[in-house]
Structure formats: structure tokens, C-alpha cells
Amino acid sequence: MIPILNHAAIELMRTACRLSAQVLAEVAAHIVPGMTTGELDAFAADRIRALGAASAFYKYNGFPGCCCISLNEEVVHGIPGPRIINEGDIVSVDLGVKTGGFNGDNAVTVRVGRVDPEVDRLCKVTEEAMWAGIDQARAGHHVGDIGHAVQKVAEAAGFGVVRDYCGHGVGRHLHEDPQIPNFGHPGRGALLKAGMCLAIEPMITQGTYRVRVMPNQWTVVTRDGKPAAHYENTVLVKPAGAPEILTRA
């Protein structure tokens, strides 16, 4: 069953998502060549603690970091550690903040210095696809409308849409119903209603959409080793009109 939040719960979600967006913006701005993903994760953990909140990701199903930090060919669920961030890399940071019993969830792909023009285009198209999907998160629409919008933008640009991972509902739990694939057919899937909170998160690849999981059982990489980008916002379905972007810094 897809949760429908009441007014009080929505206010708590707004707080969690605002803090999540604040931390993500600070983490993205903190990235510099030469630092490790572990150092970046430690910075995020410090900022979340300073806000009096908790990481929604740390120890979630055993995940060892505060953030998922994925570089270049890593799609999602990159474990922070000794890997060094270099000039020309793209760094996808996915993090959540939990406070008041609710979770905010958001992600962004950061270009480190000057990147290859085609990689830059990948990032731009992935963000555009996210916004196209978000625009479909309206009462009376269906989950398939979101995925179709994402897929249309990404594939029109010649990029791949990851099938194995998707967006999701979010609220009292980090992952709730419905699952929100980044591909699909309009008019299909669960009906969207006011009060639903959805994390919409395209994962788009420069080459094949096929992925594999690394031996650490977490980090997902592209099968062809080409870059991937990842953007995410948590949104609230409104009674009418466009959704409210809850994770807006």
C-alpha cells in the first residue's frame, strides 16, 4: 500500500527533506580533486550531526557509509573509502537525512573541474530527464507516466536507462511503495494521489544500460565501463498541479 501523508506528517517530511537538500548542497560544494570518497563521507556525517539529525543511509541494510558516493562508471551505491577523486571525474552523491521519524532522499552528479564534453552532456540530459519525470508526479497520473517521461528524454539523447534500479516512495521508511522505474508506458502502474511522497531518480548511462554488482555486494557499475549519472529529488504529490519539490536547497 502506498502511504498517504496527513498535514502533520507532510510538515515533518518537509523538514527532513530540507535538511537533506542542505547537506547535499554542502557536500557537492566540498568536492575537490585529490580528496578521497571516505573524506567526503566524513564531511557529510559531520554536517548531518551538526544539524541534530541522522543519516538515513548509515547501516541501512548494513551499508557502511553515510552517503553513497559513486565515481564515473559506478552507477549507484558506491561505498566511501580510499578511492581518490580526480580532475575530470564525475561524482554521484546520494544521501538521506532522517529526523522526526521521516526521511529525505536526494542525489546529484558533480563534475570535478573540466570533464569530457560527452560526459557533460550525459549529466545535463540526466538532470533534464529527472525534471521531466518529476513533472508527471501529479494526482491522477500513473507511475508509468513518470518512467515514460524519463525514458523519452534519455533515449532521445542516445543514452541508456538503467532497468535494475529505480525510484521509490519515501516517508517513515527510506524505501516505500511504489517502485518507480525510469522507463515504462504512460497510463500504467499505480495511480498517484495527493499526499504521496516520491523519490524520483534517473540513473542514465553513456553506453549500455546493463549493470553489474561489484564483489563488495553494494557498488553497481556499468557493464561496459562507461560513465553513468544520477540525479534525485523527493517530491510531494499535490491535490492539483505540479508536485512540490521537498528536497530543494
TORKOL-4160 file (C-alpha; in steps of 0.2 Angstrom, whole numbers, padded with zeros to 4 digits, m for minus):
249
<pt num="1" X="0000" Y="0000" Z="0000"/>
<pt num="2" X="0006" Y="0017" Z="m0004"/>
<pt num="3" X="0006" Y="0029" Z="0011"/>
<pt num="4" X="m0004" Y="0045" Z="0010"/>
<pt num="5" X="0003" Y="0058" Z="0022"/>
<pt num="6" X="m0008" Y="0069" Z="0033"/>
<pt num="7" X="m0003" Y="0088" Z="0036"/>
<pt num="8" X="0007" Y="0084" Z="0051"/>
<pt num="9" X="0017" Y="0071" Z="0043"/>
<pt num="10" X="0020" Y="0082" Z="0027"/>
<pt num="11" X="0027" Y="0095" Z="0038"/>
<pt num="12" X="0039" Y="0083" Z="0046"/>
<pt num="13" X="0044" Y="0077" Z="0028"/>
<pt num="14" X="0047" Y="0095" Z="0023"/>
<pt num="15" X="0059" Y="0097" Z="0037"/>
<pt num="16" X="0069" Y="0080" Z="0034"/>
<pt num="17" X="0070" Y="0084" Z="0015"/>
<pt num="18" X="0075" Y="0102" Z="0018"/>
<pt num="19" X="0090" Y="0096" Z="0029"/>
<pt num="20" X="0094" Y="0083" Z="0016"/>
<pt num="21" X="0095" Y="0095" Z="0002"/>
<pt num="22" X="0106" Y="0107" Z="0013"/>
<pt num="23" X="0118" Y="0093" Z="0017"/>
<pt num="24" X="0119" Y="0088" Z="m0001"/>
<pt num="25" X="0122" Y="0105" Z="m0007"/>
<pt num="26" X="0136" Y="0107" Z="0006"/>
<pt num="27" X="0144" Y="0090" Z="0001"/>
<pt num="28" X="0143" Y="0094" Z="m0018"/>
<pt num="29" X="0152" Y="0111" Z="m0015"/>
<pt num="30" X="0165" Y="0102" Z="m0004"/>
<pt num="31" X="0172" Y="0091" Z="m0018"/>
<pt num="32" X="0189" Y="0095" Z="m0024"/>
<pt num="33" X="0202" Y="0084" Z="m0034"/>
<pt num="34" X="0214" Y="0074" Z="m0023"/>
<pt num="35" X="0202" Y="0070" Z="m0009"/>
<pt num="36" X="0195" Y="0053" Z="m0005"/>
<pt num="37" X="0177" Y="0047" Z="m0005"/>
<pt num="38" X="0180" Y="0042" Z="0013"/>
<pt num="39" X="0185" Y="0060" Z="0017"/>
<pt num="40" X="0169" Y="0067" Z="0008"/>
<pt num="41" X="0158" Y="0055" Z="0018"/>
<pt num="42" X="0166" Y="0060" Z="0034"/>
<pt num="43" X="0162" Y="0078" Z="0030"/>
<pt num="44" X="0144" Y="0074" Z="0026"/>
<pt num="45" X="0142" Y="0064" Z="0043"/>
<pt num="46" X="0149" Y="0079" Z="0052"/>
<pt num="47" X="0136" Y="0091" Z="0044"/>
<pt num="48" X="0121" Y="0079" Z="0047"/>
<pt num="49" X="0126" Y="0078" Z="0066"/>
<pt num="50" X="0128" Y="0097" Z="0067"/>
<pt num="51" X="0110" Y="0099" Z="0061"/>
<pt num="52" X="0105" Y="0087" Z="0075"/>
<pt num="53" X="0099" Y="0074" Z="0063"/>
<pt num="54" X="0104" Y="0056" Z="0057"/>
<pt num="55" X="0110" Y="0048" Z="0041"/>
<pt num="56" X="0096" Y="0039" Z="0033"/>
<pt num="57" X="0109" Y="0028" Z="0024"/>
<pt num="58" X="0121" Y="0023" Z="0038"/>
<pt num="59" X="0119" Y="0005" Z="0042"/>
<pt num="60" X="0104" Y="0004" Z="0031"/>
<pt num="61" X="0103" Y="m0015" Z="0027"/>
<pt num="62" X="0121" Y="m0015" Z="0033"/>
<pt num="63" X="0128" Y="0000" Z="0021"/>
<pt num="64" X="0144" Y="0006" Z="0029"/>
<pt num="65" X="0144" Y="0024" Z="0024"/>
<pt num="66" X="0134" Y="0040" Z="0027"/>
<pt num="67" X="0132" Y="0043" Z="0008"/>
<pt num="68" X="0133" Y="0033" Z="m0007"/>
<pt num="69" X="0147" Y="0040" Z="m0017"/>
<pt num="70" X="0149" Y="0034" Z="m0035"/>
<pt num="71" X="0163" Y="0039" Z="m0047"/>
<pt num="72" X="0162" Y="0038" Z="m0066"/>
<pt num="73" X="0157" Y="0020" Z="m0071"/>
<pt num="74" X="0149" Y="0017" Z="m0054"/>
<pt num="75" X="0130" Y="0020" Z="m0056"/>
<pt num="76" X="0124" Y="0019" Z="m0038"/>
<pt num="77" X="0129" Y="0013" Z="m0020"/>
<pt num="78" X="0147" Y="0017" Z="m0021"/>
<pt num="79" X="0155" Y="0013" Z="m0004"/>
<pt num="80" X="0165" Y="0028" Z="0003"/>
<pt num="81" X="0183" Y="0024" Z="0006"/>
<pt num="82" X="0201" Y="0027" Z="m0001"/>
<pt num="83" X="0196" Y="0030" Z="m0019"/>
<pt num="84" X="0204" Y="0047" Z="m0024"/>
<pt num="85" X="0193" Y="0060" Z="m0034"/>
<pt num="86" X="0202" Y="0067" Z="m0048"/>
<pt num="87" X="0200" Y="0081" Z="m0060"/>
<pt num="88" X="0189" Y="0076" Z="m0074"/>
<pt num="89" X="0179" Y="0064" Z="m0064"/>
<pt num="90" X="0160" Y="0064" Z="m0061"/>
<pt num="91" X="0155" Y="0060" Z="m0043"/>
<pt num="92" X="0137" Y="0055" Z="m0039"/>
<pt num="93" X="0132" Y="0058" Z="m0021"/>
<pt num="94" X="0116" Y="0051" Z="m0015"/>
<pt num="95" X="0112" Y="0054" Z="0003"/>
<pt num="96" X="0097" Y="0055" Z="0015"/>
<pt num="97" X="0093" Y="0063" Z="0032"/>
<pt num="98" X="0082" Y="0056" Z="0045"/>
<pt num="99" X="0073" Y="0067" Z="0058"/>
<pt num="100" X="0057" Y="0067" Z="0067"/>
<pt num="101" X="0054" Y="0050" Z="0061"/>
<pt num="102" X="0054" Y="0054" Z="0042"/>
<pt num="103" X="0067" Y="0053" Z="0028"/>
<pt num="104" X="0073" Y="0065" Z="0015"/>
<pt num="105" X="0082" Y="0057" Z="0000"/>
<pt num="106" X="0091" Y="0066" Z="m0014"/>
<pt num="107" X="0106" Y="0064" Z="m0026"/>
<pt num="108" X="0117" Y="0074" Z="m0038"/>
<pt num="109" X="0131" Y="0071" Z="m0050"/>
<pt num="110" X="0145" Y="0083" Z="m0048"/>
<pt num="111" X="0158" Y="0087" Z="m0062"/>
<pt num="112" X="0175" Y="0089" Z="m0055"/>
<pt num="113" X="0184" Y="0103" Z="m0065"/>
<pt num="114" X="0183" Y="0101" Z="m0084"/>
<pt num="115" X="0175" Y="0085" Z="m0090"/>
<pt num="116" X="0174" Y="0077" Z="m0107"/>
<pt num="117" X="0160" Y="0086" Z="m0117"/>
<pt num="118" X="0150" Y="0070" Z="m0119"/>
<pt num="119" X="0151" Y="0066" Z="m0101"/>
<pt num="120" X="0145" Y="0084" Z="m0098"/>
<pt num="121" X="0130" Y="0081" Z="m0110"/>
<pt num="122" X="0126" Y="0065" Z="m0100"/>
<pt num="123" X="0125" Y="0075" Z="m0084"/>
<pt num="124" X="0114" Y="0088" Z="m0092"/>
<pt num="125" X="0102" Y="0075" Z="m0100"/>
<pt num="126" X="0100" Y="0065" Z="m0084"/>
<pt num="127" X="0095" Y="0081" Z="m0074"/>
<pt num="128" X="0083" Y="0085" Z="m0088"/>
<pt num="129" X="0076" Y="0068" Z="m0088"/>
<pt num="130" X="0073" Y="0069" Z="m0069"/>
<pt num="131" X="0064" Y="0086" Z="m0071"/>
<pt num="132" X="0053" Y="0078" Z="m0085"/>
<pt num="133" X="0049" Y="0063" Z="m0073"/>
<pt num="134" X="0045" Y="0075" Z="m0059"/>
<pt num="135" X="0033" Y="0085" Z="m0069"/>
<pt num="136" X="0022" Y="0069" Z="m0071"/>
<pt num="137" X="0021" Y="0066" Z="m0052"/>
<pt num="138" X="0003" Y="0074" Z="m0052"/>
<pt num="139" X="m0013" Y="0067" Z="m0044"/>
<pt num="140" X="m0022" Y="0057" Z="m0057"/>
<pt num="141" X="m0007" Y="0052" Z="m0066"/>
<pt num="142" X="0001" Y="0035" Z="m0065"/>
<pt num="143" X="0019" Y="0029" Z="m0061"/>
<pt num="144" X="0021" Y="0024" Z="m0079"/>
<pt num="145" X="0019" Y="0042" Z="m0084"/>
<pt num="146" X="0035" Y="0046" Z="m0074"/>
<pt num="147" X="0045" Y="0032" Z="m0081"/>
<pt num="148" X="0040" Y="0036" Z="m0099"/>
<pt num="149" X="0045" Y="0054" Z="m0097"/>
<pt num="150" X="0062" Y="0050" Z="m0090"/>
<pt num="151" X="0065" Y="0036" Z="m0104"/>
<pt num="152" X="0059" Y="0048" Z="m0118"/>
<pt num="153" X="0072" Y="0061" Z="m0113"/>
<pt num="154" X="0086" Y="0050" Z="m0110"/>
<pt num="155" X="0084" Y="0038" Z="m0125"/>
<pt num="156" X="0081" Y="0053" Z="m0137"/>
<pt num="157" X="0098" Y="0059" Z="m0132"/>
<pt num="158" X="0106" Y="0042" Z="m0136"/>
<pt num="159" X="0109" Y="0037" Z="m0118"/>
<pt num="160" X="0104" Y="0021" Z="m0109"/>
<pt num="161" X="0091" Y="0020" Z="m0095"/>
<pt num="162" X="0096" Y="0008" Z="m0080"/>
<pt num="163" X="0082" Y="m0005" Z="m0078"/>
<pt num="164" X="0089" Y="m0014" Z="m0062"/>
<pt num="165" X="0086" Y="0001" Z="m0050"/>
<pt num="166" X="0073" Y="0013" Z="m0048"/>
<pt num="167" X="0065" Y="0027" Z="m0038"/>
<pt num="168" X="0053" Y="0024" Z="m0024"/>
<pt num="169" X="0041" Y="0030" Z="m0011"/>
<pt num="170" X="0049" Y="0038" Z="0004"/>
<pt num="171" X="0042" Y="0044" Z="0021"/>
<pt num="172" X="0043" Y="0035" Z="0038"/>
<pt num="173" X="0054" Y="0022" Z="0029"/>
<pt num="174" X="0068" Y="0026" Z="0016"/>
<pt num="175" X="0061" Y="0014" Z="0003"/>
<pt num="176" X="0042" Y="0013" Z="0002"/>
<pt num="177" X="0029" Y="0008" Z="m0011"/>
<pt num="178" X="0028" Y="0012" Z="m0026"/>
<pt num="179" X="0043" Y="0007" Z="m0035"/>
<pt num="180" X="0046" Y="0020" Z="m0049"/>
<pt num="181" X="0055" Y="0013" Z="m0064"/>
<pt num="182" X="0064" Y="0026" Z="m0076"/>
<pt num="183" X="0056" Y="0018" Z="m0091"/>
<pt num="184" X="0038" Y="0012" Z="m0095"/>
<pt num="185" X="0022" Y="0016" Z="m0103"/>
<pt num="186" X="0010" Y="0031" Z="m0099"/>
<pt num="187" X="m0006" Y="0027" Z="m0091"/>
<pt num="188" X="0001" Y="0011" Z="m0082"/>
<pt num="189" X="0006" Y="0007" Z="m0065"/>
<pt num="190" X="0000" Y="0014" Z="m0048"/>
<pt num="191" X="m0012" Y="0029" Z="m0048"/>
<pt num="192" X="m0004" Y="0044" Z="m0040"/>
<pt num="193" X="m0014" Y="0053" Z="m0026"/>
<pt num="194" X="m0011" Y="0069" Z="m0016"/>
<pt num="195" X="m0001" Y="0066" Z="m0001"/>
<pt num="196" X="0011" Y="0053" Z="m0008"/>
<pt num="197" X="0030" Y="0057" Z="m0007"/>
<pt num="198" X="0040" Y="0050" Z="m0021"/>
<pt num="199" X="0059" Y="0049" Z="m0024"/>
<pt num="200" X="0062" Y="0051" Z="m0042"/>
<pt num="201" X="0079" Y="0046" Z="m0048"/>
<pt num="202" X="0085" Y="0043" Z="m0065"/>
<pt num="203" X="0101" Y="0033" Z="m0067"/>
<pt num="204" X="0107" Y="0036" Z="m0085"/>
<pt num="205" X="0122" Y="0028" Z="m0094"/>
<pt num="206" X="0133" Y="0034" Z="m0108"/>
<pt num="207" X="0133" Y="0017" Z="m0116"/>
<pt num="208" X="0123" Y="0001" Z="m0112"/>
<pt num="209" X="0110" Y="0001" Z="m0098"/>
<pt num="210" X="0116" Y="m0016" Z="m0092"/>
<pt num="211" X="0125" Y="m0016" Z="m0075"/>
<pt num="212" X="0133" Y="m0027" Z="m0063"/>
<pt num="213" X="0136" Y="m0028" Z="m0044"/>
<pt num="214" X="0154" Y="m0027" Z="m0038"/>
<pt num="215" X="0161" Y="m0041" Z="m0026"/>
<pt num="216" X="0158" Y="m0029" Z="m0011"/>
<pt num="217" X="0139" Y="m0033" Z="m0014"/>
<pt num="218" X="0135" Y="m0014" Z="m0015"/>
<pt num="219" X="0143" Y="m0004" Z="m0029"/>
<pt num="220" X="0134" Y="m0005" Z="m0045"/>
<pt num="221" X="0144" Y="m0002" Z="m0061"/>
<pt num="222" X="0140" Y="m0001" Z="m0080"/>
<pt num="223" X="0145" Y="m0017" Z="m0089"/>
<pt num="224" X="0154" Y="m0008" Z="m0102"/>
<pt num="225" X="0164" Y="0003" Z="m0090"/>
<pt num="226" X="0156" Y="0019" Z="m0097"/>
<pt num="227" X="0151" Y="0033" Z="m0086"/>
<pt num="228" X="0134" Y="0035" Z="m0078"/>
<pt num="229" X="0125" Y="0050" Z="m0070"/>
<pt num="230" X="0112" Y="0050" Z="m0056"/>
<pt num="231" X="0100" Y="0064" Z="m0050"/>
<pt num="232" X="0086" Y="0063" Z="m0037"/>
<pt num="233" X="0073" Y="0073" Z="m0028"/>
<pt num="234" X="0060" Y="0069" Z="m0016"/>
<pt num="235" X="0043" Y="0077" Z="m0021"/>
<pt num="236" X="0025" Y="0078" Z="m0014"/>
<pt num="237" X="0010" Y="0075" Z="m0025"/>
<pt num="238" X="m0002" Y="0089" Z="m0023"/>
<pt num="239" X="m0021" Y="0089" Z="m0025"/>
<pt num="240" X="m0019" Y="0099" Z="m0041"/>
<pt num="241" X="m0005" Y="0105" Z="m0052"/>
<pt num="242" X="0014" Y="0101" Z="m0052"/>
<pt num="243" X="0022" Y="0092" Z="m0037"/>
<pt num="244" X="0031" Y="0101" Z="m0023"/>
<pt num="245" X="0050" Y="0099" Z="m0023"/>
<pt num="246" X="0054" Y="0094" Z="m0005"/>
<pt num="247" X="0072" Y="0092" Z="m0007"/>
<pt num="248" X="0076" Y="0110" Z="m0013"/>
<pt num="249" X="0091" Y="0118" Z="m0006"/>
